[in-house]
Amino acid sequence: MKKCVIISILMVLCFSFTPQTKQPKQPLRAVTVPEYEFINYDCNVIQIPGDSARINRFFRKIDTFAETGKGRINILHIGGSHVQADWFTHTVRQNLDSINGNFQTPRGLLFPFSVAKTNNPDNYKVAYVGEWGATRNVHKNREIPLGVSGIAVYTNDPAARITVSLNVNGNRRWNFTRLRLMGYVEDDHRCVTPVLYHNNDVIKGLWDFTTQTYLFNLPEPTDAFTMGFIQNDIIPHTFIVNGFIPENDTPGIVYHAIGVNGASVNSYLFSENLEEELHLLNPDLVIFAIGINDATSKDFTQASFCRNYNALIERIERVNPDCAYLFITNNDSFRRIARRKYQVNTNGNIAKNAFYQLAEDHQGGVWDLFSLMGGLSSMQKWQTAGLARADKVHFTKEGYQLIGDMFYNAFIDYYKAE
């Protein structure tokens, strides 16, 4: 009897002092969205026009994490101005973060758009000093090579600094213990040393030969940083910044968003260092939302659009051959033909068909935003309701948040049904 009691006590003690893995799994519910009579809510589903094996493997990774609290899942959402603003994508990011539960998984890739004198997402703050240049993948004539972000800023000013604050408006969600800088000096990395000014310390970036990036290790979790650049030569050298990746070792879903105003599929094909930097993100799922700028051309064809996408997917599969794909169709849009005069862009239907073809060819899924909106000419109704801008191409913040919530609902519905 005494032996049984002792064994029981030991079992209790072992259980009490064994580190328990926090399991974030909780009931996943759709978020509530407002109802508009012109929206086809029945179309708010992820459709699989071909083989579902590849994308289902991705969703099983989420299921494994939700069950065990282990593993890292990387999602990359890539597009144009719809993504750069980050209203749509940050809504999805915050919603998906509910799967992470108590885990403080990193926020994902950041770019200091304000330094490039273009619109910066309002969910993180960027400030800078010094003289900076900028280039984007939409520029045909440029001397600066680009990477996965499709945009870069550069400087040779010893006084140049960038300050980034991840949490704004009282939010304390995002932090990191390491910061990875996607940046370099073209001729010799030893000519410039990037540093972080953290409290009263100056932390030098460690050059990682394997990834060709700089890594900064922080003494404790933080949510902000200021970066400067020490010139090590008499002649100033130009330092190029392609983006920052806040990192920690916490499991969960990381949602990276990459968008450049005006970008087409071809624009990302022009990013010379795409694969090299894509290795750093190692996406398990790529959400493609590039196409609204491609479809503005009167010479737009389904064949050329698919051909460019196939070339981009080929480059992604060099990094991860098992990557899954989810395609978001173009939204309905109009062309400006004169001052205050617009004409519906009938290429919307062509682009929609192309996305279905791409999904079938690459065992991917489709979220049919075009049909969900109401199809051809529906953008006018969205504008009247205050959900789209006067250019009849872009949405308002409320419109982007609405489609972000609806996309999340479709994503979760598919995940629960799979």
Wavefront OBJ file of the C-alpha trace (Angstrom):
o trace
v 0.000 0.000 0.000
v 2.792 2.423 0.989
v 4.615 1.585 -2.258
v 1.528 2.504 -4.314
v 1.143 5.805 -2.445
v 4.810 6.697 -3.011
v 4.520 5.902 -6.733
v 1.365 8.012 -6.977
v 3.063 10.955 -5.249
v 6.090 10.674 -7.546
v 3.828 10.631 -10.616
v 2.071 13.789 -9.420
v 5.392 15.509 -8.718
v 6.802 14.521 -12.136
v 3.709 15.829 -13.868
v 3.815 19.049 -11.845
v 7.442 19.800 -12.692
v 7.446 18.635 -16.325
v 7.332 21.704 -18.607
v 3.932 21.734 -20.260
v 3.590 22.819 -23.863
v 0.956 25.502 -24.120
v -1.565 24.410 -26.655
v -3.245 27.366 -28.322
v -6.108 25.338 -29.747
v -9.459 26.960 -29.141
v -12.763 27.055 -31.010
v -12.217 28.855 -34.298
v -15.146 31.028 -35.174
v -15.897 33.180 -38.155
v -15.796 36.900 -37.481
v -19.008 38.865 -37.850
v -19.203 40.974 -41.011
v -21.833 43.543 -41.998
v -24.383 42.558 -44.619
v -24.777 44.379 -47.921
v -27.357 43.343 -50.488
v -24.906 43.684 -53.397
v -22.328 41.228 -51.943
v -22.635 37.565 -52.976
v -21.863 35.990 -49.623
v -22.448 32.523 -51.091
v -19.215 33.052 -53.048
v -17.213 33.521 -49.849
v -15.543 30.115 -50.082
v -12.172 28.716 -51.095
v -12.659 26.671 -54.230
v -10.320 23.923 -55.426
v -10.705 23.532 -59.199
v -8.224 20.657 -59.410
v -6.302 18.308 -57.103
v -6.572 19.362 -53.447
v -3.722 17.237 -52.073
v -1.104 20.013 -51.995
v -3.213 22.657 -50.271
v -4.697 20.113 -47.883
v -1.185 19.200 -46.746
v -0.718 22.829 -45.788
v -3.912 22.929 -43.724
v -2.843 19.771 -41.927
v 0.251 21.666 -40.751
v -2.046 24.160 -39.061
v -3.979 21.288 -37.524
v -0.768 19.753 -36.156
v 0.223 23.059 -34.577
v -3.249 23.596 -33.138
v -3.137 20.097 -31.585
v 0.441 20.078 -30.293
v 1.530 23.706 -29.978
v 4.657 22.879 -31.985
v 6.019 24.002 -35.341
v 6.271 27.175 -37.368
v 3.963 27.895 -40.322
v 4.932 30.662 -42.744
v 2.376 32.363 -44.960
v 3.390 34.884 -47.622
v 0.761 37.212 -49.084
v 2.101 39.028 -52.147
v 0.493 41.741 -54.271
v 0.477 45.402 -55.246
v -1.025 48.489 -53.616
v -3.829 46.446 -52.023
v -1.127 44.727 -49.958
v 1.249 47.663 -49.394
v -1.449 49.523 -47.459
v -1.685 46.399 -45.235
v -5.286 47.053 -44.162
v -6.494 43.865 -45.858
v -3.486 41.742 -44.900
v -3.178 43.007 -41.327
v -6.849 42.185 -40.752
v -6.120 38.613 -41.881
v -2.928 38.548 -39.785
v -4.772 39.584 -36.629
v -7.589 37.125 -37.224
v -5.231 34.205 -37.884
v -3.286 35.174 -34.783
v -6.193 33.764 -32.772
v -4.881 30.313 -33.746
v -1.574 31.213 -32.072
v -3.359 31.625 -28.750
v -0.895 32.628 -26.009
v 2.130 32.247 -28.278
v 3.732 35.565 -29.192
v 4.654 34.538 -32.717
v 6.544 37.187 -34.749
v 4.643 39.687 -36.858
v 6.403 39.004 -40.168
v 8.522 40.933 -42.656
v 8.611 44.737 -42.407
v 9.645 47.403 -44.864
v 10.188 51.089 -43.923
v 7.966 52.541 -46.655
v 8.080 56.020 -45.107
v 11.811 56.160 -45.830
v 10.955 55.564 -49.506
v 8.469 58.460 -49.265
v 5.480 56.258 -49.987
v 2.524 55.175 -47.866
v 3.460 53.140 -44.804
v 1.021 50.730 -43.102
v -0.574 52.416 -40.102
v -0.120 49.396 -37.805
v 3.600 50.090 -37.321
v 5.428 53.396 -37.173
v 8.541 54.390 -39.116
v 10.715 57.475 -38.615
v 14.039 58.341 -40.203
v 16.795 60.921 -40.480
v 19.475 61.477 -43.121
v 19.531 61.372 -46.887
v 17.961 58.338 -48.529
v 17.267 57.118 -52.036
v 14.615 54.566 -53.019
v 13.728 52.256 -55.880
v 10.907 49.797 -56.607
v 10.359 46.849 -58.898
v 8.046 48.980 -61.055
v 10.987 51.143 -62.125
v 12.396 49.945 -65.428
v 15.742 51.723 -65.166
v 17.388 51.151 -61.805
v 20.873 50.380 -60.551
v 19.933 48.813 -57.218
v 19.187 45.042 -57.219
v 15.977 44.079 -55.462
v 14.924 41.118 -53.360
v 11.712 39.542 -52.159
v 10.163 42.805 -50.918
v 10.370 44.352 -54.396
v 11.492 47.703 -52.945
v 14.677 49.108 -51.423
v 16.019 52.224 -49.729
v 19.681 53.126 -49.695
v 22.068 55.655 -48.173
v 25.717 56.596 -47.774
v 24.921 59.265 -45.180
v 26.768 58.552 -41.865
v 23.928 60.324 -40.018
v 21.196 58.134 -41.543
v 18.988 56.222 -39.138
v 15.708 54.296 -39.256
v 13.408 53.838 -36.275
v 10.609 51.253 -36.369
v 7.943 50.701 -33.691
v 5.877 47.545 -34.155
v 3.137 48.292 -31.654
v 0.987 51.396 -32.029
v -2.296 52.633 -30.547
v -1.712 50.865 -27.251
v -1.245 47.426 -28.814
v 1.457 45.302 -27.134
v 1.110 42.166 -29.242
v 4.324 42.032 -31.292
v 7.893 41.621 -30.053
v 11.130 39.928 -31.065
v 14.439 38.771 -29.618
v 16.363 38.858 -32.902
v 16.220 41.212 -35.838
v 17.339 40.138 -39.294
v 18.329 42.858 -41.729
v 18.018 42.086 -45.425
v 20.652 44.568 -46.512
v 24.119 44.841 -47.896
v 26.927 46.913 -49.391
v 27.373 46.012 -53.036
v 31.175 45.998 -53.100
v 32.199 44.702 -49.626
v 30.062 44.170 -46.512
v 33.012 45.186 -44.303
v 32.824 48.776 -45.562
v 29.694 49.551 -43.514
v 28.580 48.156 -40.156
v 24.848 48.366 -39.384
v 24.142 48.846 -35.673
v 21.131 48.900 -33.377
v 20.854 51.563 -30.696
v 19.137 49.662 -27.887
v 18.714 51.473 -24.567
v 22.294 52.578 -23.826
v 23.912 49.836 -25.893
v 25.139 49.776 -29.477
v 24.640 46.307 -30.949
v 26.594 45.478 -34.084
v 24.987 43.371 -36.778
v 26.590 39.955 -37.246
v 27.143 39.164 -40.907
v 25.651 35.766 -41.723
v 27.499 34.346 -44.720
v 24.943 31.577 -45.197
v 21.921 33.866 -45.590
v 23.823 36.990 -46.686
v 22.009 39.003 -44.021
v 22.829 40.788 -40.771
v 21.557 39.392 -37.481
v 21.082 41.376 -34.276
v 20.583 39.514 -30.999
v 18.666 41.451 -28.353
v 19.198 40.970 -24.591
v 15.422 40.838 -23.999
v 12.203 40.891 -26.044
v 11.505 44.271 -27.588
v 9.015 45.837 -29.996
v 11.041 48.713 -31.464
v 14.474 49.472 -32.833
v 16.651 52.254 -34.193
v 19.232 51.311 -36.785
v 22.260 53.300 -37.916
v 25.166 52.641 -40.267
v 28.818 53.112 -39.343
v 31.067 53.906 -42.299
v 34.367 52.021 -41.975
v 36.118 53.646 -44.918
v 37.244 57.162 -45.748
v 35.001 57.104 -48.802
v 31.323 56.609 -47.862
v 29.784 53.419 -49.241
v 26.134 52.934 -50.106
v 24.165 50.613 -47.855
v 20.998 49.023 -49.289
v 18.035 48.013 -47.110
v 15.532 45.487 -48.530
v 13.592 44.919 -45.312
v 13.611 43.660 -41.732
v 12.453 40.360 -40.273
v 11.691 40.436 -36.517
v 12.364 36.946 -35.177
v 11.941 34.767 -32.121
v 11.699 31.017 -31.524
v 7.998 30.932 -30.664
v 5.892 28.411 -32.620
v 2.839 29.414 -34.610
v 1.635 31.092 -37.789
v 3.701 33.968 -39.186
v 1.935 36.086 -41.803
v 4.294 37.960 -44.137
v 2.813 40.576 -46.474
v 4.687 42.011 -49.476
v 3.177 44.673 -51.678
v 4.444 47.460 -53.921
v 2.232 50.168 -55.368
v 1.747 49.601 -59.098
v 3.397 46.163 -59.102
v 2.467 43.521 -61.672
v 3.539 39.883 -61.874
v 6.349 40.964 -64.171
v 7.553 43.412 -61.521
v 8.387 40.588 -59.132
v 10.084 38.668 -61.920
v 12.483 41.629 -62.122
v 13.611 41.127 -58.495
v 17.100 39.743 -58.986
v 17.541 38.350 -55.468
v 14.029 36.963 -55.051
v 14.998 33.356 -54.340
v 17.919 34.251 -52.070
v 15.705 36.288 -49.753
v 12.656 34.051 -50.118
v 14.713 31.347 -48.360
v 14.525 33.532 -45.241
v 10.716 33.412 -45.260
v 10.471 29.781 -46.430
v 6.720 30.012 -47.175
v 4.479 27.013 -46.604
v 1.659 28.883 -48.351
v 1.830 31.742 -50.851
v -1.305 33.818 -51.255
v -1.144 35.462 -54.680
v -2.980 38.757 -55.060
v -1.046 40.253 -57.986
v -3.032 41.136 -61.068
v -4.975 44.379 -60.799
v -2.135 46.288 -62.492
v -1.582 43.590 -65.120
v -5.255 43.773 -66.151
v -5.258 47.523 -66.798
v -3.603 46.974 -70.176
v -5.882 46.771 -73.215
v -3.528 44.065 -74.528
v -4.101 41.907 -71.446
v -4.548 38.205 -72.257
v -5.129 35.149 -70.110
v -2.247 33.310 -71.793
v 0.401 35.962 -71.075
v -0.883 36.490 -67.527
v -0.642 32.759 -66.763
v 2.760 32.553 -68.430
v 4.171 35.246 -66.129
v 2.609 33.641 -63.055
v 4.046 30.256 -64.015
v 7.506 31.814 -64.224
v 7.081 33.350 -60.757
v 5.826 30.081 -59.269
v 8.786 28.273 -60.795
v 11.122 30.594 -58.882
v 9.207 30.015 -55.643
v 9.393 26.241 -56.058
v 13.171 26.448 -56.284
v 12.960 27.526 -52.646
v 10.137 25.244 -51.473
v 8.926 22.587 -53.940
v 6.085 21.654 -51.550
v 4.719 25.187 -51.183
v 0.921 25.497 -51.411
v -0.842 28.253 -53.360
v -3.984 30.249 -52.848
v -5.055 32.706 -55.557
v -7.185 35.791 -54.936
v -8.912 36.993 -58.084
v -8.768 40.648 -59.059
v -11.460 42.873 -57.658
v -13.851 44.505 -60.088
v -12.414 47.828 -61.266
v -12.864 50.722 -63.681
v -10.524 52.565 -66.052
v -10.262 56.340 -65.970
v -10.940 57.548 -69.532
v -11.355 61.277 -68.839
v -11.612 63.667 -65.899
v -14.260 62.224 -63.561
v -15.260 59.716 -66.210
v -14.694 55.981 -65.788
v -15.359 52.849 -67.789
v -15.681 49.327 -66.387
v -12.594 47.177 -66.956
v -13.906 44.069 -68.701
v -10.543 42.347 -68.181
v -11.850 41.415 -64.740
v -13.553 38.333 -66.155
v -10.446 37.332 -68.113
v -8.278 37.631 -65.006
v -10.798 35.625 -62.987
v -10.640 32.758 -65.488
v -6.847 32.911 -65.430
v -6.740 32.510 -61.657
v -8.957 29.438 -61.840
v -6.658 27.980 -64.500
v -3.571 28.711 -62.377
v -5.159 27.097 -59.329
v -5.978 23.985 -61.318
v -2.507 23.785 -62.841
v -0.753 24.206 -59.470
v -3.109 22.268 -57.178
v -4.113 25.490 -55.493
v -7.223 27.189 -54.209
v -9.149 30.243 -55.406
v -10.851 32.935 -53.368
v -13.105 34.575 -55.950
v -13.213 38.194 -54.798
v -14.502 39.277 -58.223
v -17.675 37.183 -57.936
v -18.019 37.869 -54.220
v -18.119 41.599 -54.898
v -20.972 41.141 -57.371
v -19.074 40.713 -60.635
v -18.655 43.232 -63.430
v -19.493 46.867 -62.500
v -19.997 45.993 -58.819
v -17.218 48.378 -57.741
v -19.639 51.270 -58.262
v -21.920 49.844 -55.554
v -18.974 49.394 -53.193
v -18.022 53.024 -53.721
v -21.570 54.224 -53.075
v -21.553 52.253 -49.817
v -18.298 53.915 -48.721
v -16.246 50.744 -49.188
v -14.262 51.825 -52.280
v -12.452 54.951 -53.365
v -13.375 57.326 -56.158
v -10.739 55.796 -58.464
v -12.905 52.633 -58.525
v -9.791 50.481 -58.170
v -8.899 50.725 -54.492
v -10.997 50.193 -51.382
v -11.367 52.401 -48.332
v -9.907 51.217 -45.041
v -13.353 49.896 -44.097
v -13.584 48.072 -47.438
v -10.174 46.446 -47.027
v -11.001 45.355 -43.494
v -14.288 43.869 -44.702
v -12.637 41.778 -47.418
v -9.922 40.799 -44.923
v -12.566 39.484 -42.529
v -14.398 37.677 -45.333
v -11.177 36.079 -46.590
v -10.397 34.888 -43.072
v -13.880 33.389 -42.753
v -13.441 31.501 -46.038
v -9.965 30.342 -44.942
v -11.226 29.066 -41.576
v -14.321 27.431 -43.090
v -12.134 25.454 -45.470
v -9.728 24.529 -42.674
v -12.523 23.239 -40.426
v -14.118 21.286 -43.274
v -10.857 19.759 -44.587
l 1 2 3 4 5 6 7 8 9 10 11 12 13 14 15 16 17 18 19 20 21 22 23 24 25 26 27 28 29 30 31 32 33 34 35 36 37 38 39 40 41 42 43 44 45 46 47 48 49 50 51 52 53 54 55 56 57 58 59 60 61 62 63 64 65 66 67 68 69 70 71 72 73 74 75 76 77 78 79 80 81 82 83 84 85 86 87 88 89 90 91 92 93 94 95 96 97 98 99 100 101 102 103 104 105 106 107 108 109 110 111 112 113 114 115 116 117 118 119 120 121 122 123 124 125 126 127 128 129 130 131 132 133 134 135 136 137 138 139 140 141 142 143 144 145 146 147 148 149 150 151 152 153 154 155 156 157 158 159 160 161 162 163 164 165 166 167 168 169 170 171 172 173 174 175 176 177 178 179 180 181 182 183 184 185 186 187 188 189 190 191 192 193 194 195 196 197 198 199 200 201 202 203 204 205 206 207 208 209 210 211 212 213 214 215 216 217 218 219 220 221 222 223 224 225 226 227 228 229 230 231 232 233 234 235 236 237 238 239 240 241 242 243 244 245 246 247 248 249 250 251 252 253 254 255 256 257 258 259 260 261 262 263 264 265 266 267 268 269 270 271 272 273 274 275 276 277 278 279 280 281 282 283 284 285 286 287 288 289 290 291 292 293 294 295 296 297 298 299 300 301 302 303 304 305 306 307 308 309 310 311 312 313 314 315 316 317 318 319 320 321 322 323 324 325 326 327 328 329 330 331 332 333 334 335 336 337 338 339 340 341 342 343 344 345 346 347 348 349 350 351 352 353 354 355 356 357 358 359 360 361 362 363 364 365 366 367 368 369 370 371 372 373 374 375 376 377 378 379 380 381 382 383 384 385 386 387 388 389 390 391 392 393 394 395 396 397 398 399 400 401 402 403 404 405 406 407 408 409 410 411 412 413 414 415 416 417 418
